[in-house]
Structures are given as C-alpha cells and as structure tokens.
Amino acid sequence: MATPTQAPTKVPQEPDPFYYDYDTVQTVGMTLATILFLLGILIIISKKVKCRKADSSPTCKSCKSELPSSAPGGGGV
C-alpha cells in the first residue's frame, strides 16, 4: 500500500492468456461447422449413389457385380 508521499510502483502487466477475440472464434467455429456439415451430407449422398450396370468399369469400386472378363474362370468373351 502506497502512502501519499510515495509514488506507486508500476508492475508491468502481462497480457491475459485467456483473452479471446470472440468474433474470430465465432467465425472460425461457424466456418468449421459448415464445412463438416457439408462433408457429412456429401458422404451420405455418395453412399446412396451406386454405379449402374451399364456404367461398370474396372475403376468403379462401388459396384457389387464383377465384370465378366475379371471373373475367376476367365469368363471373358
């Protein structure tokens, strides 16, 4: 405690480590939530869309049926 004749000593204050810029936190949070939401919708839609038999190709991994030429017995034409 300083007396009236003494000048108060100033202690250098450190910045508060728990100070947040709430506008930036909110913006980043909403951006992340939007990206994750759209990614989830994209994953759900991609699992519902399947290859058509006419569209079957060796690169189509989601097709359940194999191509005749890739059958184990060689069953190609």
LUMLUMDREN-2810 file (N, C-alpha, C; in Angstrom, 1 decimal):
<atoms>
<atom><aa>M</aa><ch>A</ch><at>N</at><xx>0.8</xx><yy>-1.2</yy><zz>0.0</zz></atom>
<atom><aa>M</aa><ch>A</ch><at>CA</at><xx>0.0</xx><yy>0.0</yy><zz>0.0</zz></atom>
<atom><aa>M</aa><ch>A</ch><at>C</at><xx>0.9</xx><yy>1.2</yy><zz>0.0</zz></atom>
<atom><aa>A</aa><ch>A</ch><at>N</at><xx>0.6</xx><yy>2.2</yy><zz>-0.9</zz></atom>
<atom><aa>A</aa><ch>A</ch><at>CA</at><xx>1.4</xx><yy>3.3</yy><zz>-1.0</zz></atom>
<atom><aa>A</aa><ch>A</ch><at>C</at><xx>0.9</xx><yy>4.4</yy><zz>-0.1</zz></atom>
<atom><aa>T</aa><ch>A</ch><at>N</at><xx>1.8</xx><yy>5.1</yy><zz>0.5</zz></atom>
<atom><aa>T</aa><ch>A</ch><at>CA</at><xx>1.4</xx><yy>6.3</yy><zz>1.3</zz></atom>
<atom><aa>T</aa><ch>A</ch><at>C</at><xx>1.3</xx><yy>7.5</yy><zz>0.4</zz></atom>
<atom><aa>P</aa><ch>A</ch><at>N</at><xx>0.7</xx><yy>8.6</yy><zz>0.8</zz></atom>
<atom><aa>P</aa><ch>A</ch><at>CA</at><xx>0.6</xx><yy>9.7</yy><zz>0.0</zz></atom>
<atom><aa>P</aa><ch>A</ch><at>C</at><xx>1.9</xx><yy>10.4</yy><zz>-0.5</zz></atom>
<atom><aa>T</aa><ch>A</ch><at>N</at><xx>3.0</xx><yy>10.1</yy><zz>0.3</zz></atom>
<atom><aa>T</aa><ch>A</ch><at>CA</at><xx>4.3</xx><yy>10.7</yy><zz>-0.1</zz></atom>
<atom><aa>T</aa><ch>A</ch><at>C</at><xx>5.1</xx><yy>9.8</yy><zz>-1.0</zz></atom>
<atom><aa>Q</aa><ch>A</ch><at>N</at><xx>4.7</xx><yy>8.6</yy><zz>-1.2</zz></atom>
<atom><aa>Q</aa><ch>A</ch><at>CA</at><xx>5.4</xx><yy>7.7</yy><zz>-2.0</zz></atom>
<atom><aa>Q</aa><ch>A</ch><at>C</at><xx>4.7</xx><yy>7.5</yy><zz>-3.4</zz></atom>
<atom><aa>A</aa><ch>A</ch><at>N</at><xx>5.5</xx><yy>7.4</yy><zz>-4.4</zz></atom>
<atom><aa>A</aa><ch>A</ch><at>CA</at><xx>4.8</xx><yy>7.2</yy><zz>-5.7</zz></atom>
<atom><aa>A</aa><ch>A</ch><at>C</at><xx>4.5</xx><yy>5.7</yy><zz>-5.9</zz></atom>
<atom><aa>P</aa><ch>A</ch><at>N</at><xx>3.4</xx><yy>5.4</yy><zz>-6.4</zz></atom>
<atom><aa>P</aa><ch>A</ch><at>CA</at><xx>3.1</xx><yy>4.0</yy><zz>-6.5</zz></atom>
<atom><aa>P</aa><ch>A</ch><at>C</at><xx>4.0</xx><yy>3.3</yy><zz>-7.6</zz></atom>
<atom><aa>T</aa><ch>A</ch><at>N</at><xx>4.4</xx><yy>2.1</yy><zz>-7.2</zz></atom>
<atom><aa>T</aa><ch>A</ch><at>CA</at><xx>5.3</xx><yy>1.4</yy><zz>-8.2</zz></atom>
<atom><aa>T</aa><ch>A</ch><at>C</at><xx>4.4</xx><yy>0.7</yy><zz>-9.2</zz></atom>
<atom><aa>K</aa><ch>A</ch><at>N</at><xx>4.8</xx><yy>0.8</yy><zz>-10.4</zz></atom>
<atom><aa>K</aa><ch>A</ch><at>CA</at><xx>4.0</xx><yy>0.2</yy><zz>-11.5</zz></atom>
<atom><aa>K</aa><ch>A</ch><at>C</at><xx>4.7</xx><yy>-1.2</yy><zz>-11.9</zz></atom>
<atom><aa>V</aa><ch>A</ch><at>N</at><xx>3.9</xx><yy>-2.2</yy><zz>-11.7</zz></atom>
<atom><aa>V</aa><ch>A</ch><at>CA</at><xx>4.3</xx><yy>-3.5</yy><zz>-12.1</zz></atom>
<atom><aa>V</aa><ch>A</ch><at>C</at><xx>3.9</xx><yy>-3.8</yy><zz>-13.5</zz></atom>
<atom><aa>P</aa><ch>A</ch><at>N</at><xx>4.9</xx><yy>-4.2</yy><zz>-14.4</zz></atom>
<atom><aa>P</aa><ch>A</ch><at>CA</at><xx>4.5</xx><yy>-4.5</yy><zz>-15.8</zz></atom>
<atom><aa>P</aa><ch>A</ch><at>C</at><xx>3.5</xx><yy>-5.6</yy><zz>-15.8</zz></atom>
<atom><aa>Q</aa><ch>A</ch><at>N</at><xx>2.4</xx><yy>-5.4</yy><zz>-16.5</zz></atom>
<atom><aa>Q</aa><ch>A</ch><at>CA</at><xx>1.4</xx><yy>-6.4</yy><zz>-16.5</zz></atom>
<atom><aa>Q</aa><ch>A</ch><at>C</at><xx>1.5</xx><yy>-7.2</yy><zz>-17.8</zz></atom>
<atom><aa>E</aa><ch>A</ch><at>N</at><xx>1.4</xx><yy>-8.5</yy><zz>-17.6</zz></atom>
<atom><aa>E</aa><ch>A</ch><at>CA</at><xx>1.5</xx><yy>-9.5</yy><zz>-18.7</zz></atom>
<atom><aa>E</aa><ch>A</ch><at>C</at><xx>0.1</xx><yy>-9.5</yy><zz>-19.4</zz></atom>
<atom><aa>P</aa><ch>A</ch><at>N</at><xx>0.0</xx><yy>-9.8</yy><zz>-20.7</zz></atom>
<atom><aa>P</aa><ch>A</ch><at>CA</at><xx>-1.3</xx><yy>-9.9</yy><zz>-21.3</zz></atom>
<atom><aa>P</aa><ch>A</ch><at>C</at><xx>-2.0</xx><yy>-11.2</yy><zz>-20.8</zz></atom>
<atom><aa>D</aa><ch>A</ch><at>N</at><xx>-3.3</xx><yy>-11.1</yy><zz>-20.7</zz></atom>
<atom><aa>D</aa><ch>A</ch><at>CA</at><xx>-4.1</xx><yy>-12.2</yy><zz>-20.1</zz></atom>
<atom><aa>D</aa><ch>A</ch><at>C</at><xx>-4.1</xx><yy>-13.3</yy><zz>-21.1</zz></atom>
<atom><aa>P</aa><ch>A</ch><at>N</at><xx>-3.6</xx><yy>-14.5</yy><zz>-20.7</zz></atom>
<atom><aa>P</aa><ch>A</ch><at>CA</at><xx>-3.5</xx><yy>-15.6</yy><zz>-21.7</zz></atom>
<atom><aa>P</aa><ch>A</ch><at>C</at><xx>-4.9</xx><yy>-16.2</yy><zz>-22.0</zz></atom>
<atom><aa>F</aa><ch>A</ch><at>N</at><xx>-6.0</xx><yy>-15.8</yy><zz>-21.3</zz></atom>
<atom><aa>F</aa><ch>A</ch><at>CA</at><xx>-7.3</xx><yy>-16.3</yy><zz>-21.5</zz></atom>
<atom><aa>F</aa><ch>A</ch><at>C</at><xx>-8.2</xx><yy>-15.3</yy><zz>-22.2</zz></atom>
<atom><aa>Y</aa><ch>A</ch><at>N</at><xx>-7.6</xx><yy>-14.3</yy><zz>-22.9</zz></atom>
<atom><aa>Y</aa><ch>A</ch><at>CA</at><xx>-8.4</xx><yy>-13.4</yy><zz>-23.6</zz></atom>
<atom><aa>Y</aa><ch>A</ch><at>C</at><xx>-8.7</xx><yy>-13.9</yy><zz>-25.0</zz></atom>
<atom><aa>Y</aa><ch>A</ch><at>N</at><xx>-9.9</xx><yy>-13.9</yy><zz>-25.4</zz></atom>
<atom><aa>Y</aa><ch>A</ch><at>CA</at><xx>-10.3</xx><yy>-14.4</yy><zz>-26.8</zz></atom>
<atom><aa>Y</aa><ch>A</ch><at>C</at><xx>-11.0</xx><yy>-13.3</yy><zz>-27.5</zz></atom>
<atom><aa>D</aa><ch>A</ch><at>N</at><xx>-10.7</xx><yy>-13.3</yy><zz>-28.8</zz></atom>
<atom><aa>D</aa><ch>A</ch><at>CA</at><xx>-11.4</xx><yy>-12.4</yy><zz>-29.7</zz></atom>
<atom><aa>D</aa><ch>A</ch><at>C</at><xx>-12.7</xx><yy>-13.2</yy><zz>-30.1</zz></atom>
<atom><aa>Y</aa><ch>A</ch><at>N</at><xx>-13.8</xx><yy>-13.0</yy><zz>-29.5</zz></atom>
<atom><aa>Y</aa><ch>A</ch><at>CA</at><xx>-15.0</xx><yy>-13.8</yy><zz>-29.6</zz></atom>
<atom><aa>Y</aa><ch>A</ch><at>C</at><xx>-15.5</xx><yy>-13.7</yy><zz>-31.1</zz></atom>
<atom><aa>D</aa><ch>A</ch><at>N</at><xx>-15.3</xx><yy>-12.6</yy><zz>-31.8</zz></atom>
<atom><aa>D</aa><ch>A</ch><at>CA</at><xx>-15.8</xx><yy>-12.6</yy><zz>-33.1</zz></atom>
<atom><aa>D</aa><ch>A</ch><at>C</at><xx>-15.0</xx><yy>-13.6</yy><zz>-34.0</zz></atom>
<atom><aa>T</aa><ch>A</ch><at>N</at><xx>-13.7</xx><yy>-13.6</yy><zz>-33.8</zz></atom>
<atom><aa>T</aa><ch>A</ch><at>CA</at><xx>-12.9</xx><yy>-14.6</yy><zz>-34.6</zz></atom>
<atom><aa>T</aa><ch>A</ch><at>C</at><xx>-13.3</xx><yy>-16.0</yy><zz>-34.2</zz></atom>
<atom><aa>V</aa><ch>A</ch><at>N</at><xx>-13.4</xx><yy>-16.3</yy><zz>-33.0</zz></atom>
<atom><aa>V</aa><ch>A</ch><at>CA</at><xx>-13.8</xx><yy>-17.6</yy><zz>-32.5</zz></atom>
<atom><aa>V</aa><ch>A</ch><at>C</at><xx>-15.1</xx><yy>-18.0</yy><zz>-33.1</zz></atom>
<atom><aa>Q</aa><ch>A</ch><at>N</at><xx>-16.1</xx><yy>-17.1</yy><zz>-33.1</zz></atom>
<atom><aa>Q</aa><ch>A</ch><at>CA</at><xx>-17.4</xx><yy>-17.4</yy><zz>-33.7</zz></atom>
<atom><aa>Q</aa><ch>A</ch><at>C</at><xx>-17.3</xx><yy>-17.7</yy><zz>-35.2</zz></atom>
<atom><aa>T</aa><ch>A</ch><at>N</at><xx>-16.6</xx><yy>-16.9</yy><zz>-35.9</zz></atom>
<atom><aa>T</aa><ch>A</ch><at>CA</at><xx>-16.4</xx><yy>-17.0</yy><zz>-37.3</zz></atom>
<atom><aa>T</aa><ch>A</ch><at>C</at><xx>-15.8</xx><yy>-18.3</yy><zz>-37.7</zz></atom>
<atom><aa>V</aa><ch>A</ch><at>N</at><xx>-14.7</xx><yy>-18.7</yy><zz>-37.0</zz></atom>
<atom><aa>V</aa><ch>A</ch><at>CA</at><xx>-14.0</xx><yy>-19.9</yy><zz>-37.2</zz></atom>
<atom><aa>V</aa><ch>A</ch><at>C</at><xx>-14.9</xx><yy>-21.1</yy><zz>-36.9</zz></atom>
<atom><aa>G</aa><ch>A</ch><at>N</at><xx>-15.6</xx><yy>-21.0</yy><zz>-35.8</zz></atom>
<atom><aa>G</aa><ch>A</ch><at>CA</at><xx>-16.5</xx><yy>-22.1</yy><zz>-35.4</zz></atom>
<atom><aa>G</aa><ch>A</ch><at>C</at><xx>-17.6</xx><yy>-22.3</yy><zz>-36.4</zz></atom>
<atom><aa>M</aa><ch>A</ch><at>N</at><xx>-18.2</xx><yy>-21.3</yy><zz>-36.9</zz></atom>
<atom><aa>M</aa><ch>A</ch><at>CA</at><xx>-19.3</xx><yy>-21.4</yy><zz>-37.9</zz></atom>
<atom><aa>M</aa><ch>A</ch><at>C</at><xx>-18.8</xx><yy>-21.9</yy><zz>-39.2</zz></atom>
<atom><aa>T</aa><ch>A</ch><at>N</at><xx>-17.6</xx><yy>-21.5</yy><zz>-39.6</zz></atom>
<atom><aa>T</aa><ch>A</ch><at>CA</at><xx>-17.0</xx><yy>-22.0</yy><zz>-40.8</zz></atom>
<atom><aa>T</aa><ch>A</ch><at>C</at><xx>-16.7</xx><yy>-23.5</yy><zz>-40.7</zz></atom>
<atom><aa>L</aa><ch>A</ch><at>N</at><xx>-16.1</xx><yy>-23.9</yy><zz>-39.6</zz></atom>
<atom><aa>L</aa><ch>A</ch><at>CA</at><xx>-15.8</xx><yy>-25.3</yy><zz>-39.4</zz></atom>
<atom><aa>L</aa><ch>A</ch><at>C</at><xx>-17.1</xx><yy>-26.1</yy><zz>-39.4</zz></atom>
<atom><aa>A</aa><ch>A</ch><at>N</at><xx>-18.1</xx><yy>-25.6</yy><zz>-38.7</zz></atom>
<atom><aa>A</aa><ch>A</ch><at>CA</at><xx>-19.4</xx><yy>-26.4</yy><zz>-38.6</zz></atom>
<atom><aa>A</aa><ch>A</ch><at>C</at><xx>-20.0</xx><yy>-26.5</yy><zz>-40.0</zz></atom>
<atom><aa>T</aa><ch>A</ch><at>N</at><xx>-19.9</xx><yy>-25.5</yy><zz>-40.8</zz></atom>
<atom><aa>T</aa><ch>A</ch><at>CA</at><xx>-20.5</xx><yy>-25.5</yy><zz>-42.2</zz></atom>
<atom><aa>T</aa><ch>A</ch><at>C</at><xx>-19.7</xx><yy>-26.5</yy><zz>-43.0</zz></atom>
<atom><aa>I</aa><ch>A</ch><at>N</at><xx>-18.4</xx><yy>-26.5</yy><zz>-43.0</zz></atom>
<atom><aa>I</aa><ch>A</ch><at>CA</at><xx>-17.6</xx><yy>-27.5</yy><zz>-43.7</zz></atom>
<atom><aa>I</aa><ch>A</ch><at>C</at><xx>-17.9</xx><yy>-28.9</yy><zz>-43.3</zz></atom>
<atom><aa>L</aa><ch>A</ch><at>N</at><xx>-18.0</xx><yy>-29.2</yy><zz>-42.0</zz></atom>
<atom><aa>L</aa><ch>A</ch><at>CA</at><xx>-18.2</xx><yy>-30.5</yy><zz>-41.5</zz></atom>
<atom><aa>L</aa><ch>A</ch><at>C</at><xx>-19.7</xx><yy>-31.0</yy><zz>-41.9</zz></atom>
<atom><aa>F</aa><ch>A</ch><at>N</at><xx>-20.6</xx><yy>-30.1</yy><zz>-41.8</zz></atom>
<atom><aa>F</aa><ch>A</ch><at>CA</at><xx>-22.0</xx><yy>-30.4</yy><zz>-42.2</zz></atom>
<atom><aa>F</aa><ch>A</ch><at>C</at><xx>-22.1</xx><yy>-30.8</yy><zz>-43.7</zz></atom>
<atom><aa>L</aa><ch>A</ch><at>N</at><xx>-21.4</xx><yy>-30.0</yy><zz>-44.6</zz></atom>
<atom><aa>L</aa><ch>A</ch><at>CA</at><xx>-21.5</xx><yy>-30.3</yy><zz>-46.0</zz></atom>
<atom><aa>L</aa><ch>A</ch><at>C</at><xx>-20.7</xx><yy>-31.6</yy><zz>-46.3</zz></atom>
<atom><aa>L</aa><ch>A</ch><at>N</at><xx>-19.6</xx><yy>-31.8</yy><zz>-45.6</zz></atom>
<atom><aa>L</aa><ch>A</ch><at>CA</at><xx>-18.9</xx><yy>-33.1</yy><zz>-45.8</zz></atom>
<atom><aa>L</aa><ch>A</ch><at>C</at><xx>-19.7</xx><yy>-34.3</yy><zz>-45.4</zz></atom>
<atom><aa>G</aa><ch>A</ch><at>N</at><xx>-20.5</xx><yy>-34.1</yy><zz>-44.3</zz></atom>
<atom><aa>G</aa><ch>A</ch><at>CA</at><xx>-21.4</xx><yy>-35.2</yy><zz>-43.9</zz></atom>
<atom><aa>G</aa><ch>A</ch><at>C</at><xx>-22.5</xx><yy>-35.5</yy><zz>-44.9</zz></atom>
<atom><aa>I</aa><ch>A</ch><at>N</at><xx>-23.1</xx><yy>-34.4</yy><zz>-45.4</zz></atom>
<atom><aa>I</aa><ch>A</ch><at>CA</at><xx>-24.1</xx><yy>-34.6</yy><zz>-46.4</zz></atom>
<atom><aa>I</aa><ch>A</ch><at>C</at><xx>-23.5</xx><yy>-35.3</yy><zz>-47.7</zz></atom>
<atom><aa>L</aa><ch>A</ch><at>N</at><xx>-22.3</xx><yy>-34.8</yy><zz>-48.1</zz></atom>
<atom><aa>L</aa><ch>A</ch><at>CA</at><xx>-21.7</xx><yy>-35.4</yy><zz>-49.2</zz></atom>
<atom><aa>L</aa><ch>A</ch><at>C</at><xx>-21.4</xx><yy>-36.9</yy><zz>-49.0</zz></atom>
<atom><aa>I</aa><ch>A</ch><at>N</at><xx>-21.0</xx><yy>-37.3</yy><zz>-47.9</zz></atom>
<atom><aa>I</aa><ch>A</ch><at>CA</at><xx>-20.7</xx><yy>-38.7</yy><zz>-47.6</zz></atom>
<atom><aa>I</aa><ch>A</ch><at>C</at><xx>-22.0</xx><yy>-39.5</yy><zz>-47.6</zz></atom>
<atom><aa>I</aa><ch>A</ch><at>N</at><xx>-23.1</xx><yy>-39.0</yy><zz>-47.0</zz></atom>
<atom><aa>I</aa><ch>A</ch><at>CA</at><xx>-24.4</xx><yy>-39.7</yy><zz>-47.0</zz></atom>
<atom><aa>I</aa><ch>A</ch><at>C</at><xx>-24.9</xx><yy>-39.9</yy><zz>-48.5</zz></atom>
<atom><aa>I</aa><ch>A</ch><at>N</at><xx>-24.8</xx><yy>-38.8</yy><zz>-49.3</zz></atom>
<atom><aa>I</aa><ch>A</ch><at>CA</at><xx>-25.2</xx><yy>-38.9</yy><zz>-50.7</zz></atom>
<atom><aa>I</aa><ch>A</ch><at>C</at><xx>-24.4</xx><yy>-39.9</yy><zz>-51.5</zz></atom>
<atom><aa>S</aa><ch>A</ch><at>N</at><xx>-23.1</xx><yy>-39.9</yy><zz>-51.2</zz></atom>
<atom><aa>S</aa><ch>A</ch><at>CA</at><xx>-22.2</xx><yy>-40.7</yy><zz>-52.0</zz></atom>
<atom><aa>S</aa><ch>A</ch><at>C</at><xx>-22.4</xx><yy>-42.2</yy><zz>-51.7</zz></atom>
<atom><aa>K</aa><ch>A</ch><at>N</at><xx>-22.9</xx><yy>-42.5</yy><zz>-50.6</zz></atom>
<atom><aa>K</aa><ch>A</ch><at>CA</at><xx>-23.2</xx><yy>-43.9</yy><zz>-50.2</zz></atom>
<atom><aa>K</aa><ch>A</ch><at>C</at><xx>-24.5</xx><yy>-44.4</yy><zz>-50.8</zz></atom>
<atom><aa>K</aa><ch>A</ch><at>N</at><xx>-25.4</xx><yy>-43.4</yy><zz>-51.1</zz></atom>
<atom><aa>K</aa><ch>A</ch><at>CA</at><xx>-26.7</xx><yy>-43.8</yy><zz>-51.7</zz></atom>
<atom><aa>K</aa><ch>A</ch><at>C</at><xx>-26.6</xx><yy>-43.9</yy><zz>-53.2</zz></atom>
<atom><aa>V</aa><ch>A</ch><at>N</at><xx>-25.6</xx><yy>-43.3</yy><zz>-53.8</zz></atom>
<atom><aa>V</aa><ch>A</ch><at>CA</at><xx>-25.5</xx><yy>-43.3</yy><zz>-55.3</zz></atom>
<atom><aa>V</aa><ch>A</ch><at>C</at><xx>-24.6</xx><yy>-44.5</yy><zz>-55.6</zz></atom>
<atom><aa>K</aa><ch>A</ch><at>N</at><xx>-25.1</xx><yy>-45.4</yy><zz>-56.5</zz></atom>
<atom><aa>K</aa><ch>A</ch><at>CA</at><xx>-24.3</xx><yy>-46.6</yy><zz>-56.8</zz></atom>
<atom><aa>K</aa><ch>A</ch><at>C</at><xx>-24.2</xx><yy>-46.6</yy><zz>-58.3</zz></atom>
<atom><aa>C</aa><ch>A</ch><at>N</at><xx>-23.2</xx><yy>-47.4</yy><zz>-58.8</zz></atom>
<atom><aa>C</aa><ch>A</ch><at>CA</at><xx>-22.9</xx><yy>-47.5</yy><zz>-60.2</zz></atom>
<atom><aa>C</aa><ch>A</ch><at>C</at><xx>-24.1</xx><yy>-48.3</yy><zz>-60.9</zz></atom>
<atom><aa>R</aa><ch>A</ch><at>N</at><xx>-24.4</xx><yy>-47.9</yy><zz>-62.1</zz></atom>
<atom><aa>R</aa><ch>A</ch><at>CA</at><xx>-25.3</xx><yy>-48.7</yy><zz>-62.9</zz></atom>
<atom><aa>R</aa><ch>A</ch><at>C</at><xx>-24.5</xx><yy>-49.7</yy><zz>-63.6</zz></atom>
<atom><aa>K</aa><ch>A</ch><at>N</at><xx>-25.2</xx><yy>-50.8</yy><zz>-64.0</zz></atom>
<atom><aa>K</aa><ch>A</ch><at>CA</at><xx>-24.5</xx><yy>-51.9</yy><zz>-64.6</zz></atom>
<atom><aa>K</aa><ch>A</ch><at>C</at><xx>-23.9</xx><yy>-51.5</yy><zz>-66.0</zz></atom>
<atom><aa>A</aa><ch>A</ch><at>N</at><xx>-24.6</xx><yy>-50.6</yy><zz>-66.7</zz></atom>
<atom><aa>A</aa><ch>A</ch><at>CA</at><xx>-24.1</xx><yy>-50.1</yy><zz>-68.0</zz></atom>
<atom><aa>A</aa><ch>A</ch><at>C</at><xx>-22.8</xx><yy>-49.2</yy><zz>-67.7</zz></atom>
<atom><aa>D</aa><ch>A</ch><at>N</at><xx>-22.7</xx><yy>-48.7</yy><zz>-66.6</zz></atom>
<atom><aa>D</aa><ch>A</ch><at>CA</at><xx>-21.6</xx><yy>-47.8</yy><zz>-66.3</zz></atom>
<atom><aa>D</aa><ch>A</ch><at>C</at><xx>-20.4</xx><yy>-48.5</yy><zz>-65.6</zz></atom>
<atom><aa>S</aa><ch>A</ch><at>N</at><xx>-20.5</xx><yy>-49.8</yy><zz>-65.5</zz></atom>
<atom><aa>S</aa><ch>A</ch><at>CA</at><xx>-19.5</xx><yy>-50.6</yy><zz>-64.8</zz></atom>
<atom><aa>S</aa><ch>A</ch><at>C</at><xx>-18.2</xx><yy>-50.5</yy><zz>-65.6</zz></atom>
<atom><aa>S</aa><ch>A</ch><at>N</at><xx>-17.2</xx><yy>-50.3</yy><zz>-64.8</zz></atom>
<atom><aa>S</aa><ch>A</ch><at>CA</at><xx>-15.8</xx><yy>-50.2</yy><zz>-65.4</zz></atom>
<atom><aa>S</aa><ch>A</ch><at>C</at><xx>-14.8</xx><yy>-50.7</yy><zz>-64.4</zz></atom>
<atom><aa>P</aa><ch>A</ch><at>N</at><xx>-13.6</xx><yy>-51.1</yy><zz>-64.8</zz></atom>
<atom><aa>P</aa><ch>A</ch><at>CA</at><xx>-12.7</xx><yy>-51.6</yy><zz>-63.8</zz></atom>
<atom><aa>P</aa><ch>A</ch><at>C</at><xx>-12.4</xx><yy>-50.6</yy><zz>-62.7</zz></atom>
<atom><aa>T</aa><ch>A</ch><at>N</at><xx>-12.6</xx><yy>-49.3</yy><zz>-62.9</zz></atom>
<atom><aa>T</aa><ch>A</ch><at>CA</at><xx>-12.3</xx><yy>-48.3</yy><zz>-61.9</zz></atom>
<atom><aa>T</aa><ch>A</ch><at>C</at><xx>-13.4</xx><yy>-48.1</yy><zz>-61.0</zz></atom>
<atom><aa>C</aa><ch>A</ch><at>N</at><xx>-14.6</xx><yy>-48.6</yy><zz>-61.3</zz></atom>
<atom><aa>C</aa><ch>A</ch><at>CA</at><xx>-15.8</xx><yy>-48.5</yy><zz>-60.4</zz></atom>
<atom><aa>C</aa><ch>A</ch><at>C</at><xx>-15.7</xx><yy>-49.4</yy><zz>-59.2</zz></atom>
<atom><aa>K</aa><ch>A</ch><at>N</at><xx>-15.3</xx><yy>-48.9</yy><zz>-58.1</zz></atom>
<atom><aa>K</aa><ch>A</ch><at>CA</at><xx>-15.1</xx><yy>-49.7</yy><zz>-56.9</zz></atom>
<atom><aa>K</aa><ch>A</ch><at>C</at><xx>-16.4</xx><yy>-50.0</yy><zz>-56.2</zz></atom>
<atom><aa>S</aa><ch>A</ch><at>N</at><xx>-17.4</xx><yy>-49.2</yy><zz>-56.3</zz></atom>
<atom><aa>S</aa><ch>A</ch><at>CA</at><xx>-18.6</xx><yy>-49.3</yy><zz>-55.5</zz></atom>
<atom><aa>S</aa><ch>A</ch><at>C</at><xx>-19.6</xx><yy>-50.4</yy><zz>-56.1</zz></atom>
<atom><aa>C</aa><ch>A</ch><at>N</at><xx>-19.3</xx><yy>-50.8</yy><zz>-57.3</zz></atom>
<atom><aa>C</aa><ch>A</ch><at>CA</at><xx>-20.2</xx><yy>-51.8</yy><zz>-57.9</zz></atom>
<atom><aa>C</aa><ch>A</ch><at>C</at><xx>-20.0</xx><yy>-53.2</yy><zz>-57.3</zz></atom>
<atom><aa>K</aa><ch>A</ch><at>N</at><xx>-21.1</xx><yy>-53.9</yy><zz>-57.0</zz></atom>
<atom><aa>K</aa><ch>A</ch><at>CA</at><xx>-21.0</xx><yy>-55.2</yy><zz>-56.3</zz></atom>
<atom><aa>K</aa><ch>A</ch><at>C</at><xx>-20.7</xx><yy>-56.3</yy><zz>-57.3</zz></atom>
<atom><aa>S</aa><ch>A</ch><at>N</at><xx>-21.2</xx><yy>-56.1</yy><zz>-58.5</zz></atom>
<atom><aa>S</aa><ch>A</ch><at>CA</at><xx>-21.0</xx><yy>-57.2</yy><zz>-59.5</zz></atom>
<atom><aa>S</aa><ch>A</ch><at>C</at><xx>-19.7</xx><yy>-57.0</yy><zz>-60.2</zz></atom>
<atom><aa>E</aa><ch>A</ch><at>N</at><xx>-19.0</xx><yy>-58.1</yy><zz>-60.5</zz></atom>
<atom><aa>E</aa><ch>A</ch><at>CA</at><xx>-17.7</xx><yy>-58.1</yy><zz>-61.2</zz></atom>
<atom><aa>E</aa><ch>A</ch><at>C</at><xx>-18.0</xx><yy>-58.1</yy><zz>-62.7</zz></atom>
<atom><aa>L</aa><ch>A</ch><at>N</at><xx>-17.0</xx><yy>-57.6</yy><zz>-63.4</zz></atom>
<atom><aa>L</aa><ch>A</ch><at>CA</at><xx>-17.1</xx><yy>-57.7</yy><zz>-64.9</zz></atom>
<atom><aa>L</aa><ch>A</ch><at>C</at><xx>-16.9</xx><yy>-59.1</yy><zz>-65.3</zz></atom>
<atom><aa>P</aa><ch>A</ch><at>N</at><xx>-17.5</xx><yy>-59.6</yy><zz>-66.4</zz></atom>
<atom><aa>P</aa><ch>A</ch><at>CA</at><xx>-17.3</xx><yy>-60.9</yy><zz>-66.9</zz></atom>
<atom><aa>P</aa><ch>A</ch><at>C</at><xx>-15.8</xx><yy>-61.2</yy><zz>-67.2</zz></atom>
<atom><aa>S</aa><ch>A</ch><at>N</at><xx>-15.0</xx><yy>-60.3</yy><zz>-67.7</zz></atom>
<atom><aa>S</aa><ch>A</ch><at>CA</at><xx>-13.7</xx><yy>-60.6</yy><zz>-68.0</zz></atom>
<atom><aa>S</aa><ch>A</ch><at>C</at><xx>-12.8</xx><yy>-60.7</yy><zz>-66.8</zz></atom>
<atom><aa>S</aa><ch>A</ch><at>N</at><xx>-13.3</xx><yy>-60.2</yy><zz>-65.6</zz></atom>
<atom><aa>S</aa><ch>A</ch><at>CA</at><xx>-12.4</xx><yy>-60.3</yy><zz>-64.4</zz></atom>
<atom><aa>S</aa><ch>A</ch><at>C</at><xx>-12.9</xx><yy>-61.4</yy><zz>-63.5</zz></atom>
<atom><aa>A</aa><ch>A</ch><at>N</at><xx>-13.8</xx><yy>-62.3</yy><zz>-64.0</zz></atom>
<atom><aa>A</aa><ch>A</ch><at>CA</at><xx>-14.3</xx><yy>-63.4</yy><zz>-63.2</zz></atom>
<atom><aa>A</aa><ch>A</ch><at>C</at><xx>-13.1</xx><yy>-64.4</yy><zz>-63.1</zz></atom>
<atom><aa>P</aa><ch>A</ch><at>N</at><xx>-13.2</xx><yy>-65.2</yy><zz>-62.0</zz></atom>
<atom><aa>P</aa><ch>A</ch><at>CA</at><xx>-12.0</xx><yy>-66.1</yy><zz>-61.7</zz></atom>
<atom><aa>P</aa><ch>A</ch><at>C</at><xx>-11.8</xx><yy>-67.1</yy><zz>-62.8</zz></atom>
<atom><aa>G</aa><ch>A</ch><at>N</at><xx>-12.8</xx><yy>-67.6</yy><zz>-63.5</zz></atom>
<atom><aa>G</aa><ch>A</ch><at>CA</at><xx>-12.6</xx><yy>-68.6</yy><zz>-64.5</zz></atom>
<atom><aa>G</aa><ch>A</ch><at>C</at><xx>-12.2</xx><yy>-68.0</yy><zz>-65.9</zz></atom>
<atom><aa>G</aa><ch>A</ch><at>N</at><xx>-11.9</xx><yy>-66.8</yy><zz>-65.9</zz></atom>
<atom><aa>G</aa><ch>A</ch><at>CA</at><xx>-11.5</xx><yy>-66.1</yy><zz>-67.2</zz></atom>
<atom><aa>G</aa><ch>A</ch><at>C</at><xx>-12.7</xx><yy>-65.8</yy><zz>-68.0</zz></atom>
<atom><aa>G</aa><ch>A</ch><at>N</at><xx>-13.9</xx><yy>-66.1</yy><zz>-67.7</zz></atom>
<atom><aa>G</aa><ch>A</ch><at>CA</at><xx>-15.2</xx><yy>-66.0</yy><zz>-68.3</zz></atom>
<atom><aa>G</aa><ch>A</ch><at>C</at><xx>-15.3</xx><yy>-64.8</yy><zz>-69.3</zz></atom>
<atom><aa>G</aa><ch>A</ch><at>N</at><xx>-14.3</xx><yy>-64.4</yy><zz>-69.9</zz></atom>
<atom><aa>G</aa><ch>A</ch><at>CA</at><xx>-14.4</xx><yy>-63.3</yy><zz>-70.9</zz></atom>
<atom><aa>G</aa><ch>A</ch><at>C</at><xx>-15.0</xx><yy>-63.7</yy><zz>-72.2</zz></atom>
<atom><aa>V</aa><ch>A</ch><at>N</at><xx>-15.3</xx><yy>-62.8</yy><zz>-73.0</zz></atom>
<atom><aa>V</aa><ch>A</ch><at>CA</at><xx>-15.9</xx><yy>-63.1</yy><zz>-74.3</zz></atom>
<atom><aa>V</aa><ch>A</ch><at>C</at><xx>-14.9</xx><yy>-63.4</yy><zz>-75.3</zz></atom>
</atoms>
